[in-house]
């Protein structure tokens, strides 16, 4: 029974999350582009908290093995897991939120850095030189465009062969 109820609750929350976020943030635009995790700190922190919660449940499912391996009392391990399952997501949320906020303040934070080529001289010194940048390596940032509320389309004309075509 718990194997059906808890996943049902988690998947239903994941299913309803976009509608709840749209309602509370009043953001009704279509977002067809991927956002960086640091651009949406609350969403990222909530996702990390859920993953930590599920991970702690997975770890807590093997309390007998943990107690046996570390030579601890099973009751101590059970109580530790009961507390950790609740406390770790509550710690993971603010830590992740803080990291995302700090990444927002750093120019280029979370983006791929230019790699270095490390070479060793005859004297034994290591030198790091940045790799050359090529024009095809530079990515262009894409920004969302507003979607029109009404699109005027031409009527679809049936063709004699039985295949309908639309002029674009």
N, CA and C atoms as a LAMMPS dump frame, in Angstrom:
ITEM: TIMESTEP
0
ITEM: NUMBER OF ATOMS
504
ITEM: BOX BOUNDS ff ff ff
-5.0000000000000000e+02 5.0000000000000000e+02
-5.0000000000000000e+02 5.0000000000000000e+02
-5.0000000000000000e+02 5.0000000000000000e+02
ITEM: ATOMS id mol type element x y z
1 1 1 N 0.802 -1.206 0
2 1 2 C 0 0 0
3 1 3 C 0.85 1.277 0
4 2 1 N 1.867 1.412 0.885
5 2 2 C 2.691 2.62 0.827
6 2 3 C 3.468 2.726 -0.487
7 3 1 N 3.745 1.586 -1.131
8 3 2 C 4.468 1.614 -2.395
9 3 3 C 3.627 2.202 -3.514
10 4 1 N 2.333 2.35 -3.303
11 4 2 C 1.456 2.956 -4.292
12 4 3 C 1.125 4.395 -3.906
13 5 1 N 0.919 4.651 -2.632
14 5 2 C 0.466 5.973 -2.186
15 5 3 C 1.565 7.026 -2.326
16 6 1 N 2.763 6.763 -1.818
17 6 2 C 3.821 7.773 -1.849
18 6 3 C 4.24 8.124 -3.278
19 7 1 N 4.497 7.157 -4.163
20 7 2 C 4.793 7.554 -5.547
21 7 3 C 3.624 8.289 -6.206
22 8 1 N 2.405 7.894 -5.857
23 8 2 C 1.239 8.597 -6.4
24 8 3 C 1.217 10.053 -5.979
25 9 1 N 1.513 10.308 -4.72
26 9 2 C 1.555 11.69 -4.23
27 9 3 C 2.669 12.466 -4.929
28 10 1 N 3.849 11.874 -5.028
29 10 2 C 4.988 12.566 -5.643
30 10 3 C 4.726 12.855 -7.115
31 11 1 N 4.208 11.896 -7.867
32 11 2 C 3.953 12.123 -9.287
33 11 3 C 2.796 13.093 -9.509
34 12 1 N 1.792 13.076 -8.636
35 12 2 C 0.713 14.052 -8.767
36 12 3 C 1.202 15.466 -8.482
37 13 1 N 2.092 15.625 -7.508
38 13 2 C 2.676 16.948 -7.252
39 13 3 C 3.481 17.395 -8.468
40 14 1 N 4.269 16.483 -9.048
41 14 2 C 5.05 16.824 -10.244
42 14 3 C 4.134 17.172 -11.42
43 15 1 N 2.978 16.53 -11.494
44 15 2 C 2.023 16.793 -12.576
45 15 3 C 1.358 18.157 -12.398
46 16 1 N 1.041 18.527 -11.167
47 16 2 C 0.309 19.77 -10.889
48 16 3 C 1.262 20.968 -10.754
49 17 1 N 2.551 20.722 -10.557
50 17 2 C 3.511 21.798 -10.288
51 17 3 C 3.472 22.933 -11.323
52 18 1 N 3.477 22.671 -12.639
53 18 2 C 3.456 23.797 -13.585
54 18 3 C 2.218 24.687 -13.433
55 19 1 N 1.069 24.089 -13.178
56 19 2 C -0.142 24.888 -13.007
57 19 3 C -0.08 25.723 -11.734
58 20 1 N 0.435 25.133 -10.65
59 20 2 C 0.574 25.894 -9.408
60 20 3 C 1.574 27.036 -9.57
61 21 1 N 2.682 26.75 -10.234
62 21 2 C 3.689 27.795 -10.437
63 21 3 C 3.133 28.92 -11.31
64 22 1 N 2.374 28.57 -12.341
65 22 2 C 1.771 29.583 -13.201
66 22 3 C 0.777 30.436 -12.425
67 23 1 N 0.031 29.815 -11.515
68 23 2 C -0.966 30.554 -10.745
69 23 3 C -0.316 31.504 -9.74
70 24 1 N 0.721 31.032 -9.045
71 24 2 C 1.324 31.855 -7.998
72 24 3 C 2.289 32.907 -8.535
73 25 1 N 2.951 32.631 -9.658
74 25 2 C 3.891 33.614 -10.205
75 25 3 C 3.24 34.543 -11.207
76 26 1 N 2.012 34.253 -11.622
77 26 2 C 1.284 35.048 -12.62
78 26 3 C 2.047 35.124 -13.942
79 27 1 N 2.844 34.107 -14.251
80 27 2 C 3.611 34.053 -15.487
81 27 3 C 2.881 33.133 -16.454
82 28 1 N 2.148 33.713 -17.407
83 28 2 C 1.348 32.928 -18.335
84 28 3 C 1.981 32.813 -19.718
85 29 1 N 3.225 33.239 -19.869
86 29 2 C 3.905 33.136 -21.152
87 29 3 C 4.299 31.685 -21.414
88 30 1 N 4.453 31.356 -22.697
89 30 2 C 4.951 30.043 -23.064
90 30 3 C 6.469 30.07 -22.982
91 31 1 N 7.05 29.073 -22.347
92 31 2 C 8.497 28.972 -22.218
93 31 3 C 8.942 27.693 -22.9
94 32 1 N 9.36 27.818 -24.149
95 32 2 C 9.779 26.643 -24.901
96 32 3 C 11.289 26.449 -24.879
97 33 1 N 11.997 27.325 -24.165
98 33 2 C 13.441 27.214 -24.06
99 33 3 C 13.807 26.685 -22.686
100 34 1 N 14.947 26.037 -22.612
101 34 2 C 15.411 25.547 -21.322
102 34 3 C 15.998 26.702 -20.527
103 35 1 N 15.695 26.739 -19.261
104 35 2 C 16.274 27.73 -18.362
105 35 3 C 17.441 27.098 -17.631
106 36 1 N 18.417 27.915 -17.293
107 36 2 C 19.494 27.429 -16.431
108 36 3 C 18.923 27.28 -15.028
109 37 1 N 19.391 26.315 -14.27
110 37 2 C 18.874 26.141 -12.909
111 37 3 C 19.034 27.39 -12.048
112 38 1 N 20.093 28.154 -12.267
113 38 2 C 20.298 29.349 -11.448
114 38 3 C 19.306 30.452 -11.795
115 39 1 N 18.672 30.391 -12.96
116 39 2 C 17.692 31.409 -13.328
117 39 3 C 16.35 31.186 -12.636
118 40 1 N 16.095 29.993 -12.181
119 40 2 C 14.857 29.659 -11.471
120 40 3 C 15.223 29.014 -10.133
121 41 1 N 15.673 29.815 -9.158
122 41 2 C 16.196 29.225 -7.916
123 41 3 C 15.143 28.497 -7.09
124 42 1 N 13.905 28.996 -7.055
125 42 2 C 12.884 28.31 -6.252
126 42 3 C 12.537 26.959 -6.85
127 43 1 N 12.41 26.917 -8.172
128 43 2 C 12.09 25.658 -8.842
129 43 3 C 13.225 24.659 -8.668
130 44 1 N 14.455 25.134 -8.803
131 44 2 C 15.612 24.256 -8.648
132 44 3 C 15.71 23.734 -7.222
133 45 1 N 15.517 24.626 -6.247
134 45 2 C 15.611 24.216 -4.849
135 45 3 C 14.514 23.211 -4.498
136 46 1 N 13.308 23.42 -5.011
137 46 2 C 12.228 22.469 -4.743
138 46 3 C 12.533 21.111 -5.368
139 47 1 N 13.075 21.107 -6.579
140 47 2 C 13.437 19.85 -7.226
141 47 3 C 14.523 19.112 -6.473
142 48 1 N 15.526 19.847 -5.99
143 48 2 C 16.601 19.221 -5.216
144 48 3 C 16.049 18.658 -3.905
145 49 1 N 15.148 19.399 -3.261
146 49 2 C 14.568 18.923 -2.003
147 49 3 C 13.789 17.626 -2.217
148 50 1 N 13.053 17.539 -3.314
149 50 2 C 12.304 16.309 -3.603
150 50 3 C 13.268 15.156 -3.889
151 51 1 N 14.322 15.42 -4.658
152 51 2 C 15.295 14.36 -4.945
153 51 3 C 16.012 13.896 -3.678
154 52 1 N 16.329 14.833 -2.781
155 52 2 C 16.975 14.455 -1.519
156 52 3 C 16.012 13.627 -0.666
157 53 1 N 14.743 14.014 -0.658
158 53 2 C 13.737 13.259 0.089
159 53 3 C 13.628 11.825 -0.428
160 54 1 N 13.544 11.669 -1.747
161 54 2 C 13.441 10.328 -2.331
162 54 3 C 14.722 9.539 -2.085
163 55 1 N 15.873 10.206 -2.19
164 55 2 C 17.14 9.52 -1.932
165 55 3 C 17.237 9.055 -0.482
166 56 1 N 16.794 9.894 0.439
167 56 2 C 16.83 9.499 1.856
168 56 3 C 15.874 8.338 2.129
169 57 1 N 14.733 8.311 1.467
170 57 2 C 13.834 7.164 1.613
171 57 3 C 14.503 5.893 1.09
172 58 1 N 15.223 6.027 -0.028
173 58 2 C 15.93 4.874 -0.583
174 58 3 C 17.005 4.384 0.382
175 59 1 N 17.76 5.32 0.952
176 59 2 C 18.811 4.938 1.903
177 59 3 C 18.187 4.343 3.173
178 60 1 N 17.075 4.936 3.613
179 60 2 C 16.423 4.452 4.831
180 60 3 C 15.82 3.064 4.651
181 61 1 N 15.622 2.652 3.411
182 61 2 C 15.054 1.317 3.198
183 61 3 C 16.049 0.205 3.53
184 62 1 N 17.3 0.569 3.73
185 62 2 C 18.3 -0.452 4.055
186 62 3 C 18.893 -0.213 5.446
187 63 1 N 18.057 0.15 6.389
188 63 2 C 18.541 0.425 7.74
189 63 3 C 19.168 -0.8 8.395
190 64 1 N 18.627 -1.974 8.116
191 64 2 C 19.196 -3.172 8.731
192 64 3 C 20.607 -3.443 8.222
193 65 1 N 20.841 -3.19 6.932
194 65 2 C 22.192 -3.375 6.393
195 65 3 C 23.16 -2.325 6.935
196 66 1 N 22.684 -1.106 7.071
197 66 2 C 23.532 -0.039 7.608
198 66 3 C 23.911 -0.348 9.054
199 67 1 N 22.921 -0.766 9.84
200 67 2 C 23.194 -1.095 11.242
201 67 3 C 24.164 -2.26 11.361
202 68 1 N 24.009 -3.255 10.514
203 68 2 C 24.89 -4.418 10.558
204 68 3 C 26.303 -4.052 10.109
205 69 1 N 26.444 -3.272 9.056
206 69 2 C 27.76 -2.932 8.512
207 69 3 C 28.556 -2.061 9.48
208 70 1 N 27.891 -1.068 10.093
209 70 2 C 28.589 -0.153 10.994
210 70 3 C 28.538 -0.6 12.454
211 71 1 N 27.963 -1.763 12.715
212 71 2 C 27.872 -2.328 14.069
213 71 3 C 27.169 -1.35 15.018
214 72 1 N 26.002 -0.88 14.583
215 72 2 C 25.186 0.039 15.378
216 72 3 C 23.877 -0.635 15.749
217 73 1 N 23.224 -0.06 16.724
218 73 2 C 21.905 -0.566 17.106
219 73 3 C 20.901 -0.223 16.006
220 74 1 N 20.038 -1.178 15.695
221 74 2 C 19.035 -0.947 14.656
222 74 3 C 18.085 0.179 15.053
223 75 1 N 17.768 0.285 16.334
224 75 2 C 16.875 1.354 16.784
225 75 3 C 17.493 2.735 16.574
226 76 1 N 18.79 2.867 16.814
227 76 2 C 19.457 4.159 16.582
228 76 3 C 19.435 4.526 15.099
229 77 1 N 19.679 3.54 14.249
230 77 2 C 19.683 3.802 12.812
231 77 3 C 18.275 4.155 12.332
232 78 1 N 17.28 3.452 12.854
233 78 2 C 15.896 3.76 12.477
234 78 3 C 15.512 5.18 12.875
235 79 1 N 15.848 5.585 14.093
236 79 2 C 15.52 6.933 14.541
237 79 3 C 16.31 7.987 13.763
238 80 1 N 17.562 7.67 13.454
239 80 2 C 18.365 8.61 12.654
240 80 3 C 17.748 8.789 11.272
241 81 1 N 17.306 7.712 10.662
242 81 2 C 16.701 7.81 9.33
243 81 3 C 15.359 8.528 9.376
244 82 1 N 14.577 8.31 10.412
245 82 2 C 13.303 9.025 10.542
246 82 3 C 13.523 10.534 10.595
247 83 1 N 14.551 10.92 11.314
248 83 2 C 14.852 12.351 11.431
249 83 3 C 15.468 12.882 10.132
250 84 1 N 16.412 12.126 9.562
251 84 2 C 17.1 12.593 8.358
252 84 3 C 16.181 12.698 7.147
253 85 1 N 15.184 11.819 7.045
254 85 2 C 14.249 11.89 5.924
255 85 3 C 13.493 13.225 5.936
256 86 1 N 13.235 13.762 7.107
257 86 2 C 12.53 15.041 7.211
258 86 3 C 13.495 16.22 7.166
259 87 1 N 14.637 16.106 7.819
260 87 2 C 15.537 17.254 7.981
261 87 3 C 16.35 17.544 6.719
262 88 1 N 16.845 16.522 6.035
263 88 2 C 17.726 16.777 4.887
264 88 3 C 17.058 17.551 3.753
265 89 1 N 15.787 17.293 3.386
266 89 2 C 15.169 18.152 2.367
267 89 3 C 14.999 19.594 2.858
268 90 1 N 14.736 19.759 4.157
269 90 2 C 14.592 21.115 4.691
270 90 3 C 15.922 21.864 4.69
271 91 1 N 17.021 21.144 4.742
272 91 2 C 18.346 21.772 4.642
273 91 3 C 18.722 21.973 3.174
274 92 1 N 18.371 21.01 2.313
275 92 2 C 18.755 21.072 0.903
276 92 3 C 18.103 22.256 0.192
277 93 1 N 16.865 22.593 0.558
278 93 2 C 16.173 23.698 -0.121
279 93 3 C 16.902 25.027 0.044
280 94 1 N 17.171 25.507 1.274
281 94 2 C 17.841 26.813 1.375
282 94 3 C 19.278 26.801 0.854
283 95 1 N 19.965 25.677 0.984
284 95 2 C 21.343 25.618 0.478
285 95 3 C 21.335 25.751 -1.049
286 96 1 N 20.445 25.025 -1.717
287 96 2 C 20.356 25.106 -3.174
288 96 3 C 19.899 26.487 -3.621
289 97 1 N 18.945 27.052 -2.91
290 97 2 C 18.457 28.391 -3.247
291 97 3 C 19.587 29.416 -3.151
292 98 1 N 20.383 29.313 -2.091
293 98 2 C 21.504 30.245 -1.894
294 98 3 C 22.551 30.081 -3.001
295 99 1 N 22.854 28.852 -3.379
296 99 2 C 23.823 28.61 -4.448
297 99 3 C 23.317 29.197 -5.764
298 100 1 N 22.043 29.001 -6.068
299 100 2 C 21.481 29.546 -7.308
300 100 3 C 21.513 31.072 -7.31
301 101 1 N 21.199 31.684 -6.179
302 101 2 C 21.235 33.141 -6.096
303 101 3 C 22.658 33.661 -6.276
304 102 1 N 23.638 32.967 -5.703
305 102 2 C 25.024 33.385 -5.871
306 102 3 C 25.479 33.218 -7.316
307 103 1 N 25.024 32.162 -7.999
308 103 2 C 25.371 31.982 -9.403
309 103 3 C 24.768 33.072 -10.278
310 104 1 N 23.613 33.616 -9.877
311 104 2 C 23.021 34.71 -10.64
312 104 3 C 23.883 35.968 -10.573
313 105 1 N 24.587 36.169 -9.479
314 105 2 C 25.406 37.36 -9.314
315 105 3 C 26.756 37.284 -9.994
316 106 1 N 27.151 36.106 -10.468
317 106 2 C 28.452 35.93 -11.104
318 106 3 C 28.263 35.997 -12.614
319 107 1 N 29.05 36.83 -13.283
320 107 2 C 28.951 36.927 -14.733
321 107 3 C 29.426 35.619 -15.352
322 108 1 N 28.578 34.997 -16.145
323 108 2 C 28.924 33.724 -16.773
324 108 3 C 28.822 32.547 -15.836
325 109 1 N 28.199 32.715 -14.674
326 109 2 C 28.074 31.623 -13.715
327 109 3 C 27.213 30.505 -14.26
328 110 1 N 27.691 29.288 -14.141
329 110 2 C 26.947 28.133 -14.617
330 110 3 C 27.159 27.841 -16.082
331 111 1 N 27.895 28.697 -16.786
332 111 2 C 28.143 28.457 -18.2
333 111 3 C 29.481 27.749 -18.365
334 112 1 N 29.672 27.159 -19.497
335 112 2 C 30.89 26.418 -19.777
336 112 3 C 32.075 27.375 -19.873
337 113 1 N 33.142 27.021 -19.231
338 113 2 C 34.353 27.831 -19.233
339 113 3 C 35.272 27.403 -20.37
340 114 1 N 36.185 28.288 -20.745
341 114 2 C 37.166 27.961 -21.773
342 114 3 C 38.173 26.973 -21.2
343 115 1 N 38.36 25.849 -21.859
344 115 2 C 39.315 24.874 -21.316
345 115 3 C 40.754 25.34 -21.5
346 116 1 N 41.637 24.822 -20.686
347 116 2 C 43.056 25.122 -20.757
348 116 3 C 43.82 23.893 -21.217
349 117 1 N 44.917 24.155 -21.913
350 117 2 C 45.841 23.089 -22.286
351 117 3 C 47.022 23.183 -21.335
352 118 1 N 47.284 22.126 -20.592
353 118 2 C 48.373 22.122 -19.619
354 118 3 C 49.562 21.403 -20.242
355 119 1 N 50.697 22.108 -20.261
356 119 2 C 51.924 21.528 -20.802
357 119 3 C 53.015 21.594 -19.742
358 120 1 N 53.996 20.725 -19.892
359 120 2 C 55.117 20.689 -18.952
360 120 3 C 56.394 21.065 -19.698
361 121 1 N 57.116 22 -19.114
362 121 2 C 58.364 22.43 -19.737
363 121 3 C 59.48 21.448 -19.392
364 122 1 N 60.635 21.668 -19.991
365 122 2 C 61.795 20.805 -19.746
366 122 3 C 62.248 20.918 -18.287
367 123 1 N 62.083 22.122 -17.704
368 123 2 C 62.48 22.334 -16.312
369 123 3 C 61.505 21.694 -15.321
370 124 1 N 60.368 21.227 -15.785
371 124 2 C 59.39 20.598 -14.897
372 124 3 C 58.254 21.524 -14.494
373 125 1 N 58.204 22.707 -15.071
374 125 2 C 57.146 23.668 -14.746
375 125 3 C 55.903 23.36 -15.585
376 126 1 N 54.748 23.495 -14.975
377 126 2 C 53.496 23.291 -15.685
378 126 3 C 52.943 24.645 -16.112
379 127 1 N 52.543 24.759 -17.362
380 127 2 C 51.968 25.986 -17.898
381 127 3 C 50.571 25.693 -18.419
382 128 1 N 49.629 26.546 -18.076
383 128 2 C 48.254 26.408 -18.558
384 128 3 C 47.977 27.544 -19.529
385 129 1 N 47.635 27.194 -20.746
386 129 2 C 47.294 28.205 -21.748
387 129 3 C 45.878 27.937 -22.224
388 130 1 N 45.078 29.001 -22.351
389 130 2 C 43.709 28.79 -22.821
390 130 3 C 43.695 28.29 -24.26
391 131 1 N 42.741 27.431 -24.552
392 131 2 C 42.61 26.932 -25.917
393 131 3 C 42.105 28.054 -26.806
394 132 1 N 42.482 28.016 -28.065
395 132 2 C 41.999 29.082 -28.955
396 132 3 C 40.493 28.952 -29.145
397 133 1 N 39.827 30.097 -29.239
398 133 2 C 38.374 30.068 -29.457
399 133 3 C 38.103 30.234 -30.943
400 134 1 N 37.195 29.452 -31.423
401 134 2 C 36.81 29.486 -32.821
402 134 3 C 35.417 30.08 -32.941
403 135 1 N 35.112 30.604 -34.103
404 135 2 C 33.819 31.278 -34.274
405 135 3 C 32.658 30.31 -34.086
406 136 1 N 32.835 29.036 -34.444
407 136 2 C 31.729 28.082 -34.298
408 136 3 C 31.55 27.616 -32.853
409 137 1 N 32.525 27.931 -31.98
410 137 2 C 32.405 27.56 -30.575
411 137 3 C 31.493 28.5 -29.798
412 138 1 N 31.333 29.716 -30.272
413 138 2 C 30.55 30.72 -29.55
414 138 3 C 29.077 30.432 -29.785
415 139 1 N 28.348 30.255 -28.691
416 139 2 C 26.917 29.999 -28.808
417 139 3 C 26.155 31.301 -28.675
418 140 1 N 25.047 31.364 -29.344
419 140 2 C 24.213 32.553 -29.312
420 140 3 C 23.085 32.335 -28.314
421 141 1 N 22.911 33.295 -27.423
422 141 2 C 21.843 33.182 -26.437
423 141 3 C 20.497 33.384 -27.124
424 142 1 N 19.566 32.503 -26.859
425 142 2 C 18.226 32.602 -27.415
426 142 3 C 17.293 33.169 -26.362
427 143 1 N 16.422 34.05 -26.778
428 143 2 C 15.462 34.651 -25.863
429 143 3 C 14.055 34.31 -26.34
430 144 1 N 13.127 34.109 -25.412
431 144 2 C 11.772 33.742 -25.826
432 144 3 C 11.08 34.896 -26.531
433 145 1 N 10.284 34.565 -27.516
434 145 2 C 9.479 35.567 -28.209
435 145 3 C 8.027 35.353 -27.829
436 146 1 N 7.28 36.434 -27.699
437 146 2 C 5.874 36.264 -27.317
438 146 3 C 5.091 35.542 -28.405
439 147 1 N 4.19 34.69 -27.98
440 147 2 C 3.362 33.937 -28.904
441 147 3 C 2.096 34.741 -29.182
442 148 1 N 1.721 34.915 -30.451
443 148 2 C 0.507 35.685 -30.737
444 148 3 C -0.735 34.96 -30.221
445 149 1 N -1.715 35.731 -29.798
446 149 2 C -2.935 35.128 -29.266
447 149 3 C -3.84 34.624 -30.382
448 150 1 N -3.728 35.225 -31.584
449 150 2 C -4.577 34.798 -32.695
450 150 3 C -3.708 34.675 -33.929
451 151 1 N -3.779 33.547 -34.6
452 151 2 C -3.02 33.323 -35.825
453 151 3 C -4.019 33.139 -36.95
454 152 1 N -3.906 34.007 -37.97
455 152 2 C -4.805 33.905 -39.108
456 152 3 C -4.212 32.915 -40.099
457 153 1 N -4.931 31.847 -40.358
458 153 2 C -4.434 30.796 -41.241
459 153 3 C -5.311 30.723 -42.478
460 154 1 N -4.699 30.3 -43.578
461 154 2 C -5.444 30.12 -44.818
462 154 3 C -6.213 28.804 -44.731
463 155 1 N -7.366 28.758 -45.376
464 155 2 C -8.125 27.504 -45.327
465 155 3 C -7.378 26.388 -46.053
466 156 1 N -7.583 25.194 -45.568
467 156 2 C -6.951 24.028 -46.177
468 156 3 C -7.776 23.616 -47.389
469 157 1 N -7.101 23.524 -48.528
470 157 2 C -7.787 23.173 -49.771
471 157 3 C -7.492 21.715 -50.084
472 158 1 N -8.557 20.896 -50.233
473 158 2 C -8.304 19.495 -50.57
474 158 3 C -7.777 19.362 -52.001
475 159 1 N -6.86 18.439 -52.194
476 159 2 C -6.274 18.184 -53.511
477 159 3 C -6.972 16.978 -54.098
478 160 1 N -7.004 16.93 -55.422
479 160 2 C -7.714 15.832 -56.111
480 160 3 C -7.145 14.459 -55.763
481 161 1 N -5.859 14.387 -55.394
482 161 2 C -5.256 13.081 -55.136
483 161 3 C -5.662 12.525 -53.761
484 162 1 N -6.359 13.329 -52.971
485 162 2 C -6.792 12.871 -51.666
486 162 3 C -5.87 13.297 -50.542
487 163 1 N -4.774 13.993 -50.865
488 163 2 C -3.827 14.443 -49.854
489 163 3 C -4.024 15.946 -49.652
490 164 1 N -4.222 16.345 -48.393
491 164 2 C -4.387 17.767 -48.112
492 164 3 C -3.016 18.4 -47.904
493 165 1 N -2.849 19.593 -48.425
494 165 2 C -1.588 20.328 -48.245
495 165 3 C -1.898 21.703 -47.686
496 166 1 N -0.922 22.252 -46.986
497 166 2 C -1.044 23.586 -46.425
498 166 3 C 0.151 24.378 -46.914
499 167 1 N -0.089 25.561 -47.483
500 167 2 C 1.007 26.431 -47.903
501 167 3 C 1.592 27.112 -46.707
502 168 1 N 2.908 27.096 -46.616
503 168 2 C 3.581 27.737 -45.492
504 168 3 C 4.502 28.797 -45.993
